[in-house]
Amino acid sequence: MFSYCTDPEALSGLRWLSCYLTTAKHAGFYWSFLTVLTLLAITAPTALAFGFAGASAARSAFAPFRWIGKGYIAVVRGVPDIAFFMFFVIALDQAFEWVRHQWKCPDWDAPIRQGNDFVVCAAAKLPLGTADQWIHEVYGFFTAALTFAIVFGAFSANVLFGAMRAVPKGQLETAAAYGMTTRQTFWRVLVPQMWVYALPGLSNLWMVLIKATPLLFLLGVEDIVYWARELGGTKTARFTDYPHGDWRLWYFLALLVFYLAFTKVSEVVLERLMKRLTHGQATLGGSS
């Protein structure tokens, strides 16, 4: 905050605005953009790992693995995202606490499920009641990121499964004819070539993931939507040094610009990546 911001009532014009935009709450708003970017940086590779595992399992010759892979894809894709997010975060948190409860409190004789309440011993709580606030926030972000990864992992698994099936079988048969094992054929022939077929679907999925980040607000994480609503709402002099009317339109316009700019950068990067992957390769449209 600037030195002239000591008396907000004496300010006007650009000086008032500069002081208003540098308050501690606005620092939280600016930090929340990093929260969204961090979520994307963590979720994207984790979801891709879940997707690769799910797609590999779905095409496995071992029936139980195949059932698990196809079941994961079908169940998660079949449940509305918002319902899955609202339910799964609670279930995931309770699953973690249940495991800790069995380990840390083996002598507990009371039922864990008591009506609508889920009761575990104090030592099994996540985070502990004595933990600092930042630990609670990090844990909430972790469960949200894991939920995002599991949901979008199912969609990426479906994309990768289709991409694996799109690789010409003749190439796999040629690899086998040259004496490659099934594992060698998978890693040296199938996986390198499937990305050309998978990238368009994964690109669309990346865009959907970007648009889904406001769901963090529903999961209790203080993201950019939370701060835009919090700061943009009407503020009176009774509750703040910088009173103003309903400015939510301007805050959400700022979010619109952020998302449009980010998706445009993503489109440019993905287009260049696609050109690099297809360089010198034959595609359905001919040589590239």
C-alpha positions in Angstrom: 0.0 0.0 0.0 1.2 3.5 -0.9 2.2 6.0 1.8 -0.7 8.3 0.9 -3.2 5.6 1.6 -3.3 6.3 5.4 -6.6 8.3 5.1 -8.9 6.7 2.4 -11.6 9.3 3.0 -9.3 12.1 1.9 -8.5 10.4 -1.4 -10.3 10.6 -4.8 -9.8 9.6 -8.4 -6.7 7.5 -9.4 -5.2 7.8 -5.9 -8.3 6.3 -4.4 -8.3 3.5 -7.0 -4.6 2.8 -6.5 -5.1 2.4 -2.8 -8.2 0.3 -3.2 -6.5 -2.1 -5.6 -3.6 -2.7 -3.3 -5.5 -3.7 -0.1 -4.8 -7.0 1.6 -8.0 -8.5 0.2 -6.9 -7.6 -3.3 -3.6 -9.3 -2.7 -5.7 -12.5 -2.0 -7.5 -11.9 -5.3 -4.3 -11.6 -7.2 -2.9 -14.7 -5.4 -6.0 -16.7 -6.4 -4.9 -16.5 -10.1 -1.8 -18.4 -9.1 -4.0 -20.9 -7.3 -5.9 -21.6 -10.5 -2.7 -21.9 -12.5 -1.2 -24.2 -9.9 -4.4 -26.4 -10.0 -4.0 -26.7 -13.8 -0.2 -27.4 -13.5 -0.9 -30.3 -11.0 -4.1 -31.6 -12.5 -3.2 -31.9 -16.1 -0.2 -34.3 -15.8 -2.0 -36.2 -13.0 -5.1 -36.6 -15.0 -3.1 -37.7 -18.0 -1.4 -40.3 -15.8 -4.8 -41.6 -14.6 -6.0 -41.6 -18.2 -3.0 -43.5 -19.4 -3.4 -46.1 -16.7 -7.2 -46.3 -17.3 -6.7 -46.7 -21.1 -4.0 -49.3 -20.7 -6.2 -51.3 -18.3 -9.2 -51.0 -20.6 -7.3 -52.6 -23.5 -5.6 -55.3 -21.3 -6.0 -58.9 -22.2 -6.4 -59.7 -18.5 -10.2 -59.5 -17.9 -10.2 -58.0 -14.3 -7.9 -55.1 -15.4 -10.1 -54.6 -18.5 -13.2 -54.4 -16.3 -11.6 -52.0 -13.9 -10.4 -49.7 -16.7 -13.7 -49.7 -18.6 -15.7 -49.3 -15.4 -13.6 -46.3 -14.3 -14.2 -44.6 -17.7 -17.9 -45.4 -17.8 -18.8 -44.5 -14.2 -16.9 -41.2 -13.9 -18.0 -40.0 -17.4 -21.6 -41.0 -16.6 -21.9 -38.9 -13.5 -22.6 -35.2 -13.8 -19.4 -33.3 -13.0 -20.9 -31.1 -10.3 -22.5 -34.0 -8.6 -19.3 -35.9 -8.6 -17.3 -33.0 -7.3 -19.7 -32.3 -4.5 -19.9 -35.9 -3.4 -16.4 -37.3 -4.1 -14.5 -34.6 -2.1 -16.5 -35.5 1.0 -16.1 -39.2 0.4 -12.4 -38.9 -0.3 -11.8 -36.9 2.9 -13.8 -39.4 5.0 -11.8 -42.3 3.4 -8.5 -40.7 4.4 -9.8 -40.2 7.9 -11.2 -43.7 8.2 -7.8 -45.2 7.2 -6.0 -43.0 9.8 -8.7 -43.9 12.4 -8.0 -47.7 11.9 -4.3 -47.1 12.3 -4.2 -44.5 15.1 -7.2 -45.5 17.2 -7.5 -49.4 17.1 -9.2 -49.5 20.5 -12.0 -47.2 19.5 -15.3 -49.0 20.3 -17.9 -46.4 19.2 -19.4 -46.5 15.7 -17.8 -44.2 13.2 -21.1 -43.6 11.3 -23.6 -42.1 13.7 -26.6 -41.2 11.8 -25.6 -38.4 9.3 -22.4 -37.8 11.3 -19.0 -39.3 10.5 -17.1 -39.4 13.8 -13.4 -40.5 14.1 -10.9 -39.9 17.0 -9.2 -36.6 17.2 -5.8 -38.0 16.2 -7.3 -39.2 12.9 -8.7 -35.9 11.8 -7.4 -34.4 8.6 -6.0 -31.9 9.1 -5.7 -31.9 12.9 -7.7 -29.4 14.8 -4.5 -27.8 16.1 -3.1 -27.4 12.6 -2.3 -23.9 11.2 -4.8 -22.4 8.8 -2.5 -22.7 5.9 -2.4 -26.5 6.4 -6.2 -26.6 6.2 -6.1 -24.6 3.0 -3.4 -26.8 1.4 -5.3 -29.9 2.4 -8.5 -28.6 0.8 -6.6 -27.7 -2.3 -5.0 -31.1 -2.4 -8.4 -33.0 -2.2 -9.8 -30.7 -4.9 -6.9 -31.2 -7.2 -7.1 -35.0 -6.7 -10.8 -34.9 -7.5 -10.2 -32.9 -10.7 -7.5 -35.4 -11.7 -9.7 -38.4 -11.2 -12.6 -36.8 -13.1 -10.6 -35.6 -16.1 -8.5 -38.7 -15.9 -11.6 -40.7 -17.0 -12.2 -38.4 -20.0 -8.5 -38.6 -21.0 -8.6 -42.4 -20.6 -11.4 -42.5 -23.1 -9.4 -40.3 -25.5 -6.3 -42.3 -25.1 -8.2 -45.6 -25.5 -9.5 -44.4 -28.8 -6.1 -43.2 -29.9 -4.5 -46.5 -29.1 -7.1 -48.3 -31.2 -6.5 -45.8 -34.1 -2.9 -46.8 -34.5 -2.8 -49.1 -37.6 -2.8 -52.8 -36.6 -0.4 -53.5 -39.4 2.4 -51.6 -37.6 1.8 -53.6 -34.4 1.8 -56.9 -36.5 5.1 -55.8 -38.2 6.7 -55.1 -34.8 5.7 -58.6 -33.7 7.0 -60.1 -36.9 10.4 -58.4 -36.2 10.5 -60.3 -32.8 9.4 -57.5 -30.5 7.6 -58.6 -27.3 4.1 -57.3 -26.5 5.7 -54.9 -24.0 8.2 -53.6 -26.5 5.5 -53.2 -29.2 3.4 -51.2 -26.7 6.1 -48.8 -25.6 8.1 -48.5 -28.8 5.4 -48.5 -31.5 1.9 -48.0 -30.0 2.6 -45.3 -27.4 4.8 -43.0 -29.5 2.3 -43.0 -32.4 -1.0 -42.7 -30.4 -0.3 -39.1 -29.4 -1.0 -37.9 -32.9 -4.5 -39.3 -32.7 -4.9 -38.3 -29.0 -3.8 -34.7 -29.2 -7.0 -33.2 -30.7 -9.1 -34.8 -28.0 -6.7 -33.9 -25.3 -6.6 -30.3 -26.5 -10.4 -30.1 -26.2 -10.2 -31.7 -22.7 -7.6 -29.1 -21.7 -10.0 -26.3 -22.7 -12.8 -27.9 -20.7 -10.4 -28.3 -17.7 -9.7 -24.5 -17.9 -13.4 -23.7 -17.9 -14.0 -26.1 -15.0 -11.6 -24.3 -12.6 -14.4 -22.1 -11.2 -15.7 -25.3 -9.6 -13.0 -24.7 -7.0 -15.3 -22.1 -5.5 -17.9 -24.9 -4.8 -15.2 -27.0 -3.1 -14.4 -24.3 -0.6 -11.2 -23.1 -2.2 -10.8 -19.3 -2.3 -10.3 -19.0 -6.1 -10.8 -16.1 -8.4 -14.5 -16.6 -8.6 -14.7 -16.4 -4.8 -12.7 -13.2 -4.6 -14.5 -11.6 -7.6 -17.9 -12.1 -5.8 -16.4 -11.1 -2.4 -14.7 -7.9 -3.6 -17.3 -6.9 -6.3 -20.3 -7.0 -4.0 -21.6 -3.7 -2.6 -19.5 -2.4 0.3 -20.6 0.3 2.7 -18.5 2.6 4.8 -19.6 0.7 7.9 -17.7 -2.4 6.8 -14.8 -1.1 4.8 -12.5 1.9 4.3 -13.2 1.8 0.5 -17.0 1.8 0.1 -18.4 1.2 -3.4 -21.5 0.0 -5.2 -22.0 -3.4 -6.9 -18.9 -3.8 -9.0 -19.2 -7.5 -9.7 -19.6 -6.9 -13.4 -16.1 -5.4 -13.6 -14.5 -8.1 -11.6 -16.1 -10.8 -13.7 -15.1 -9.0 -16.8 -11.5 -9.2 -15.6 -12.0 -13.0 -15.2 -13.4 -13.1 -18.7 -10.3 -11.4 -20.1 -8.1 -13.8 -18.1 -9.8 -16.9 -19.4 -9.9 -15.7 -23.0 -6.3 -14.8 -23.0 -5.3 -18.1 -21.3 -7.3 -20.2 -23.8 -5.8 -18.2 -26.7 -2.2 -18.9 -25.5 -3.2 -22.6 -25.0 -4.5 -22.8 -28.6 -1.3 -21.4 -30.0 0.9 -23.8 -28.0 -1.3 -26.8 -28.8 -1.3 -26.0 -32.5 2.5 -25.8 -32.6 2.7 -29.1 -30.6 0.4 -30.7 -33.1 2.5 -29.6 -36.1 5.6 -30.9 -34.4 4.1 -34.3 -33.7 2.7 -34.7 -37.2 5.8 -33.5 -39.0 6.9 -36.1 -41.5 4.1 -38.5 -40.5 1.4 -39.9 -42.7 -2.1 -39.0 -41.5 -5.6 -39.8 -42.7 -5.5 -36.6 -44.8 -2.2 -37.6 -46.5 1.4 -36.9 -45.7 2.1 -34.0 -43.3 
